[in-house]
Amino acid sequence: MERNAVITGDGSVTLFSSETGEHYHSVHGAIQESRHVFIEAGLKQLKQPEHIHILEVGFGTGLNCLLTLAEPSVRAAEIHYLGIEPKPLTGEEVLMLNYCSSEAYAAFAPRFEQMHSFCRGSRLLRQGFTLGRVDVGIEQAVLESGFFNLVYFDAFSAEVQPALWEPAVFQKIRAAMQAGGILVTYAAKGSVRRALQQSGFVTNRLPGPPGKREMLQAIAY
Ligand SMILES: C[S@@+](CC[C@H](N)C(=O)[O-])C[C@H]1O[C@@H](n2cnc3c(N)ncnc32)[C@H](O)[C@@H]1O
């Protein structure tokens, strides 16, 4: 199989892709990393969190969507979440993920299953939370202009997928964002920072999750 399950440092599962030679998350802790990068430095930093329009580049396991759905501070918000994923998981791979076996996320198990029941189109996960899924790459995806106020940029690294970290991709994403919107990514490389700066973002280097010194938060202007 192209992808195998691996238990990470916090007990949550990630996948290892033999095609890219990379894990989907930090081996120090998948949930720990997703919380730190996407929820704490992204979702919880929105200034007006009543209407949240999220774009995720690399939907993968759906962990970031699950954590967003479960986040108590945005429970009353109207959330539109678009997950871009050209290589959706198989049903067998979804069964290997253990996120909903922890007490914190157990109640979300049916919705996690629903997230993976389609890879194109949209579904209401709960009142006020719509998930859209697209099964082509970010390069091909058609995005509404000026729509998103939060981007979870969670592609494989620039070492293995350099084209995804180029200004052409960030400019396309910027055009789909509102001014003041936030893009967060686990990456901190100078080349990624410069590509973001050339694409209409001001970048902030923030402390990374355990095992990683820094990460990037970029604000669209
Ligand atoms: C590091 S994994 C992270 C996945 C996910 N965010 C998660 O929490 O499981 C990167 C993901 O990007 C996807 N990907 C690969 N090429 C892509 C592309 N051109 N556009 C968008 N996503 C892509 C991969 O299939 C993979 O699911």
The ligand as a MOL file (V3000), in Angstrom:
LIG
                    3D

  0  0  0     0  0            999 V3000
M  V30 BEGIN CTAB
M  V30 COUNTS 27 29 0 0 0
M  V30 BEGIN ATOM
M  V30 1 C 1.1690 16.6180 4.7370 0
M  V30 2 S -0.2710 15.8120 4.0820 0 CHG=1
M  V30 3 C -1.4260 16.6110 5.1550 0
M  V30 4 C -2.8090 16.1960 5.0190 0
M  V30 5 C -3.8640 16.7280 5.9580 0
M  V30 6 N -3.8870 18.1330 6.1540 0
M  V30 7 C -3.9920 15.9430 7.2090 0
M  V30 8 O -4.0890 16.5270 8.2950 0
M  V30 9 O -4.0380 14.7250 7.1290 0 CHG=-1
M  V30 10 C -0.3830 16.6450 2.5110 0
M  V30 11 C -1.6530 16.4030 1.7210 0
M  V30 12 O -1.6150 17.1980 0.5140 0
M  V30 13 C -2.1960 16.4370 -0.5390 0
M  V30 14 N -1.7790 16.9790 -1.8500 0
M  V30 15 C -0.8870 16.4480 -2.7140 0
M  V30 16 N -0.8170 17.1900 -3.8260 0
M  V30 17 C -1.6830 18.2320 -3.6600 0
M  V30 18 C -2.0700 19.3140 -4.4860 0
M  V30 19 N -1.5320 19.4950 -5.6860 0
M  V30 20 N -3.0080 20.1670 -4.0200 0
M  V30 21 C -3.5570 19.9920 -2.7950 0
M  V30 22 N -3.2190 18.9560 -1.9710 0
M  V30 23 C -2.3030 18.0920 -2.3930 0
M  V30 24 C -1.7000 15.0420 -0.2480 0
M  V30 25 O -2.4330 14.0670 -0.9620 0
M  V30 26 C -1.8530 14.9670 1.2560 0
M  V30 27 O -3.1200 14.5180 1.6140 0
M  V30 END ATOM
M  V30 BEGIN BOND
M  V30 1 1 1 2
M  V30 2 1 2 3
M  V30 3 1 2 10
M  V30 4 1 3 4
M  V30 5 1 4 5
M  V30 6 1 5 6
M  V30 7 1 5 7
M  V30 8 2 7 8
M  V30 9 1 7 9
M  V30 10 1 10 11
M  V30 11 1 11 12
M  V30 12 1 11 26
M  V30 13 1 12 13
M  V30 14 1 13 14
M  V30 15 1 13 24
M  V30 16 1 14 15
M  V30 17 1 14 23
M  V30 18 2 15 16
M  V30 19 1 16 17
M  V30 20 1 17 18
M  V30 21 2 17 23
M  V30 22 1 18 19
M  V30 23 2 18 20
M  V30 24 1 20 21
M  V30 25 2 21 22
M  V30 26 1 22 23
M  V30 27 1 24 25
M  V30 28 1 24 26
M  V30 29 1 26 27
M  V30 END BOND
M  V30 END CTAB
M  END
